[in-house]
Amino acid sequence: MPVTQRGSSPSERWRAAPSLTIWVYDSPLGGAAGEVRFKELVRRGAVVVIEAVAVTWVRGSHRPHVGHLRRRSPAPGTSVLCSLVSLLADSGPDSGHRISALASRLTGTGIDHQMLADARRVFAPGTSALLVLASDVDLDVVRPIVEHGRARRGVVMVHADLTPAAVETLRDELLSHIGEM
């Protein structure tokens, strides 16, 4: 992705392109630390958030708990990331087919089957996750924090740089097929 200058200092390098990042932690509470770091990045203006959710999936429960990280949550049925969590958490007999079908519909957006399969593989009861759909990222600020998080054991990061139209395509595909998930 091209890097564009948003300011005069070298520390203000931005990648003006949407991205989807999913961090999956190996414990139900692991995502809490990631959430704190993420909120600090937002406070510092290093990430322009489209939507972000924190997910906790306690062992023994059938479904994960999803909470939005912004004060205003999307109206029911309009959250792209809640729909994605629902798909990733589905362990039914057709869940693999639904992942493949979504990946096929998202061809050319930056999200592929491998990304969705990797996220689904590590997301299970007893884990937590942070999903972030962002429009802009200050690489100089975010990169060291992301690398620190990746160096920590017990966290898997799945990331995709998206095309400019990908956010709308993702929204259309996930929300129009929500009843099928």
C-alpha positions as CSV (number, residue, x, y, z in Angstrom):
1,M,0.0,0.0,0.0
2,P,1.3,3.5,-0.7
3,V,2.3,5.6,2.2
4,T,1.1,9.2,2.1
5,Q,2.4,12.1,4.2
6,R,-0.3,13.6,6.4
7,G,2.0,16.0,8.3
8,S,5.5,17.5,8.1
9,S,7.2,15.3,10.6
10,P,8.5,11.8,9.7
11,S,6.5,10.4,12.5
12,E,3.2,11.4,10.9
13,R,3.4,8.7,8.1
14,W,0.0,7.3,7.3
15,R,-1.2,4.5,5.1
16,A,-4.5,5.9,3.8
17,A,-6.1,2.6,3.1
18,P,-8.6,0.4,4.9
19,S,-7.5,-2.7,6.8
20,L,-8.9,-5.5,8.8
21,T,-6.9,-6.8,11.8
22,I,-7.9,-9.7,14.1
23,W,-6.0,-10.5,17.2
24,V,-7.0,-13.8,18.9
25,Y,-5.7,-14.4,22.4
26,D,-5.4,-17.8,24.0
27,S,-7.5,-16.9,27.1
28,P,-10.8,-15.2,27.7
29,L,-9.1,-12.3,29.4
30,G,-6.1,-11.9,27.1
31,G,-8.0,-9.5,24.8
32,A,-8.4,-7.0,27.7
33,A,-4.7,-6.0,27.4
34,G,-5.0,-5.7,23.6
35,E,-8.1,-3.6,24.1
36,V,-6.2,-1.2,26.4
37,R,-3.4,-0.8,23.9
38,F,-5.9,-0.3,21.1
39,K,-7.8,2.4,22.9
40,E,-4.5,4.2,23.5
41,L,-3.7,4.1,19.8
42,V,-7.1,5.6,19.0
43,R,-6.6,8.2,21.7
44,R,-3.3,9.2,20.1
45,G,-4.9,9.4,16.7
46,A,-2.8,6.6,15.3
47,V,-5.8,4.6,14.0
48,V,-9.0,5.9,12.3
49,V,-11.6,3.3,13.3
50,I,-14.5,2.3,11.2
51,E,-15.6,-0.4,13.6
52,A,-14.0,-2.3,16.4
53,V,-15.2,-5.1,18.7
54,A,-13.8,-7.0,21.6
55,V,-14.8,-10.7,21.9
56,T,-14.7,-12.9,24.9
57,W,-15.5,-16.6,24.5
58,V,-15.7,-18.4,27.9
59,R,-15.2,-22.2,27.9
60,G,-18.5,-23.9,28.2
61,S,-20.5,-21.2,26.4
62,H,-21.9,-21.8,23.0
63,R,-21.4,-18.3,21.7
64,P,-18.9,-15.6,22.3
65,H,-19.8,-12.2,23.9
66,V,-19.2,-9.3,21.6
67,G,-18.8,-5.7,22.8
68,H,-18.2,-2.6,20.7
69,L,-15.2,-0.4,21.5
70,R,-16.9,2.8,20.5
71,R,-19.5,4.7,22.5
72,R,-22.1,4.3,19.9
73,S,-22.8,0.8,18.7
74,P,-24.2,0.1,15.3
75,A,-27.9,-0.6,15.2
76,P,-28.8,-4.3,15.5
77,G,-28.1,-6.2,12.2
78,T,-25.7,-3.5,10.9
79,S,-22.4,-4.5,12.5
80,V,-20.0,-5.9,10.0
81,L,-17.7,-7.2,12.7
82,C,-20.5,-8.8,14.8
83,S,-21.6,-10.6,11.6
84,L,-18.0,-11.7,11.0
85,V,-17.7,-13.0,14.6
86,S,-20.9,-14.9,14.2
87,L,-19.5,-16.6,11.1
88,L,-16.1,-17.4,12.7
89,A,-17.7,-18.8,15.8
90,D,-20.1,-21.1,13.9
91,S,-19.0,-24.7,14.3
92,G,-22.0,-26.2,12.5
93,P,-21.7,-28.7,9.6
94,D,-21.9,-26.0,6.9
95,S,-19.6,-23.5,8.6
96,G,-16.6,-24.3,6.4
97,H,-18.8,-23.9,3.3
98,R,-20.0,-20.5,4.6
99,I,-16.4,-19.3,5.1
100,S,-15.5,-20.5,1.5
101,A,-18.6,-18.8,0.1
102,L,-17.9,-15.5,1.8
103,A,-14.2,-15.6,0.7
104,S,-15.4,-16.2,-2.9
105,R,-17.7,-13.2,-2.7
106,L,-14.9,-11.1,-1.3
107,T,-12.4,-11.9,-4.1
108,G,-10.3,-8.9,-4.9
109,T,-11.0,-7.0,-1.6
110,G,-7.8,-8.1,0.2
111,I,-9.7,-10.7,2.4
112,D,-9.1,-14.2,1.2
113,H,-10.1,-17.7,2.2
114,Q,-6.8,-18.3,4.0
115,M,-7.3,-15.2,6.3
116,L,-10.8,-16.3,7.2
117,A,-9.7,-19.9,7.8
118,D,-6.8,-18.8,9.9
119,A,-9.0,-16.6,12.1
120,R,-11.6,-19.4,12.4
121,R,-9.0,-22.0,13.3
122,V,-7.7,-20.1,16.4
123,F,-11.0,-18.6,17.5
124,A,-12.7,-21.0,19.9
125,P,-14.2,-21.3,23.4
126,G,-11.6,-20.2,26.0
127,T,-10.2,-17.4,23.7
128,S,-10.7,-13.7,23.3
129,A,-10.3,-11.5,20.3
130,L,-10.0,-7.9,19.1
131,L,-11.3,-7.2,15.6
132,V,-10.6,-3.8,14.0
133,L,-11.8,-2.4,10.8
134,A,-9.8,0.8,10.2
135,S,-9.7,3.4,7.4
136,D,-6.3,5.0,8.2
137,V,-3.3,3.9,10.2
138,D,-0.2,5.8,11.4
139,L,2.5,3.2,10.7
140,D,5.2,4.8,12.8
141,V,3.1,4.7,15.9
142,V,1.2,1.4,15.3
143,R,4.0,-0.8,14.1
144,P,6.0,-1.0,17.3
145,I,2.9,-1.7,19.4
146,V,1.7,-4.4,17.0
147,E,5.2,-6.0,16.9
148,H,5.3,-6.0,20.7
149,G,1.9,-7.7,20.8
150,R,3.0,-10.3,18.2
151,A,6.2,-11.1,20.1
152,R,4.0,-12.0,23.1
153,R,3.1,-15.7,23.3
154,G,-0.5,-16.5,23.3
155,V,-1.7,-14.1,20.6
156,V,-2.2,-14.7,16.9
157,M,-2.7,-11.7,14.5
158,V,-4.4,-12.0,11.2
159,H,-4.3,-8.9,9.0
160,A,-5.4,-7.8,5.6
161,D,-4.8,-4.6,3.7
162,L,-8.1,-3.8,1.9
163,T,-8.9,-2.2,-1.3
164,P,-10.8,1.2,-1.1
165,A,-14.1,-0.5,-2.0
166,A,-13.6,-3.5,0.3
167,V,-15.3,-2.0,3.4
168,E,-18.6,-1.5,1.5
169,T,-18.3,-4.9,-0.2
170,L,-17.7,-6.5,3.2
171,R,-20.7,-4.7,4.6
172,D,-22.9,-5.7,1.7
173,E,-21.8,-9.4,1.7
174,L,-21.9,-10.0,5.5
175,L,-25.1,-8.1,6.2
176,S,-27.0,-9.4,3.2
177,H,-26.2,-13.0,4.2
178,I,-26.6,-12.6,7.9
179,G,-29.7,-15.0,8.0
180,E,-27.6,-17.7,6.3
181,M,-24.9,-17.6,9.0
